[in-house]
């Protein structure tokens, strides 16, 4: 594994570039959310909750809180808003004790699909403007970055893939 101290000029430029790219992805996510959520008023954290449920399938509140990296109380408030909007439902599963299992409603599933499709189209436009060599380099670099972000020894609440990964329909992974 590489040195965790990042102090050379190239590394600082890389960090700045990644921070800018991160802001770009968040902006694209916000635009996609506004486009697909014309009547609701979802926040990006609420959308993340929907995406995690879409990815992971039905989950107990505690599992959702862990996957989102938030407290159970925060997850409960998020779920309550999503339930009020008709996007999530919770019920006690037969034989599962008193634990409430959360799942997306058909409307929640459809909203996530529209959101991901919109964001994918926007990213495709940007990627299409890159020269082929830059696309290859970016692909390799991003794969390497996500691989190290998934290493079990990282001091994070949860691993990158556990929290953010969602299917994109093409066998690779996207993130909310």
C-alpha positions in Angstrom: 0.0 0.0 0.0 1.2 3.5 -0.7 2.4 6.2 1.8 -0.7 7.8 3.5 1.2 11.2 3.7 0.3 13.2 0.6 2.5 16.2 0.4 4.1 16.4 -3.0 2.8 19.0 -5.6 1.4 16.4 -8.0 -0.5 14.7 -5.2 -1.9 18.1 -4.1 -3.0 18.8 -7.6 -4.6 15.4 -7.9 -6.5 16.0 -4.6 -7.7 19.3 -5.9 -8.8 17.7 -9.1 -10.7 15.0 -7.3 -12.4 17.6 -5.0 -13.5 19.5 -8.1 -14.8 16.3 -9.8 -16.6 15.4 -6.6 -18.3 18.8 -6.6 -19.2 18.2 -10.3 -20.8 14.8 -9.5 -22.8 16.3 -6.6 -24.0 19.1 -8.9 -25.1 16.6 -11.5 -26.9 14.6 -8.8 -28.7 17.7 -7.6 -29.7 18.6 -11.2 -30.9 15.1 -11.8 -32.9 15.1 -8.5 -34.5 18.4 -9.5 -35.4 17.0 -12.9 -36.9 13.8 -11.7 -38.4 15.1 -8.5 -40.7 17.9 -9.7 -43.4 17.6 -7.0 -41.6 16.0 -4.1 -38.8 17.9 -2.4 -36.3 15.3 -1.7 -32.9 16.1 -0.3 -29.7 14.4 -1.5 -29.4 12.4 1.8 -33.0 11.2 1.4 -32.2 10.2 -2.2 -29.1 8.3 -0.9 -31.5 6.3 1.4 -33.6 5.4 -1.6 -30.6 4.4 -3.6 -29.2 2.2 -0.7 -32.6 0.4 -0.4 -32.7 0.0 -4.2 -29.3 -1.5 -4.2 -29.5 -3.6 -1.0 -33.1 -4.6 -1.2 -35.3 -4.7 1.9 -33.4 -3.7 5.1 -34.0 -3.1 8.7 -33.7 0.4 10.0 -30.5 -0.3 11.8 -28.9 -1.8 8.7 -30.0 1.2 6.6 -28.5 3.6 9.2 -25.2 1.7 9.2 -25.1 1.6 5.4 -25.8 5.4 5.3 -23.3 6.1 8.0 -25.9 7.9 10.2 -27.5 7.3 13.6 -30.6 5.3 13.9 -32.5 8.5 14.8 -31.4 10.2 11.6 -32.3 7.2 9.5 -35.7 7.1 11.2 -36.4 10.7 10.3 -35.3 10.1 6.7 -37.5 7.0 6.4 -40.5 8.8 7.9 -40.2 11.5 5.2 -39.7 8.9 2.5 -42.7 7.0 3.8 -44.9 10.1 3.9 -43.9 10.7 0.3 -45.0 7.2 -0.7 -41.5 6.1 -1.7 -40.7 3.6 1.2 -42.8 1.3 3.2 -42.0 -0.6 6.4 -43.6 -3.7 7.8 -42.9 -6.5 10.2 -41.9 -9.6 8.3 -43.5 -12.9 9.4 -41.1 -14.8 11.6 -38.8 -11.9 11.9 -39.8 -10.8 15.4 -40.8 -7.2 15.8 -38.1 -5.8 13.4 -39.6 -3.6 10.7 -38.2 -4.2 7.3 -38.0 -1.2 4.9 -38.5 -1.5 1.2 -39.0 0.8 -1.8 -42.5 1.2 -3.1 -43.0 1.0 -6.9 -42.9 4.8 -6.9 -39.6 4.8 -5.0 -38.1 2.3 -7.4 -39.2 4.3 -10.4 -37.8 7.5 -9.0 -34.4 6.0 -8.4 -34.3 4.5 -11.9 -35.2 7.9 -13.4 -32.6 9.7 -11.3 -29.8 7.2 -12.2 -30.8 7.3 -15.9 -30.6 11.1 -15.9 -27.3 11.3 -14.2 -25.9 8.6 -16.5 -26.9 10.6 -19.6 -25.2 13.7 -18.2 -22.0 11.9 -17.4 -22.1 10.2 -20.9 -22.1 13.7 -22.5 -19.1 14.7 -20.5 -17.2 11.5 -21.1 -18.0 11.7 -24.8 -16.1 14.9 -25.0 -12.9 13.4 -23.7 -10.2 12.1 -26.1 -10.0 8.3 -26.1 -6.7 8.3 -24.2 -8.0 10.5 -21.5 -11.1 8.2 -21.1 -8.8 5.2 -20.7 -6.6 6.9 -18.1 -9.6 8.2 -16.2 -11.2 4.7 -16.2 -8.0 3.1 -14.9 -7.5 5.8 -12.3 -11.1 5.7 -11.0 -11.0 1.9 -10.8 -7.8 2.1 -8.8 -9.3 4.7 -6.5 -12.5 2.8 -5.8 -10.4 -0.4 -5.2 -8.3 1.3 -2.5 -11.5 2.9 -1.1 -12.9 -0.6 -0.6 -9.9 -1.9 1.4 -11.1 -3.2 4.8 -8.4 -1.4 6.8 -9.6 2.1 5.9 -10.6 4.0 9.0 -14.2 4.8 7.8 -17.6 4.1 9.1 -18.2 1.6 6.3 -16.4 0.5 3.1 -17.1 2.6 0.0 -18.9 -0.2 -1.9 -21.1 -1.0 1.1 -22.4 2.6 1.4 -22.5 4.0 -2.1 -22.6 1.3 -4.7 -25.7 0.9 -6.8 -26.2 -1.1 -10.0 -26.2 0.9 -13.3 -27.7 -1.8 -15.4 -24.4 -2.4 -17.2 -22.5 -4.5 -14.8 -20.4 -1.6 -13.4 -21.3 0.5 -10.4 -22.4 4.1 -9.9 -22.8 6.1 -6.7 -25.3 8.5 -5.4 
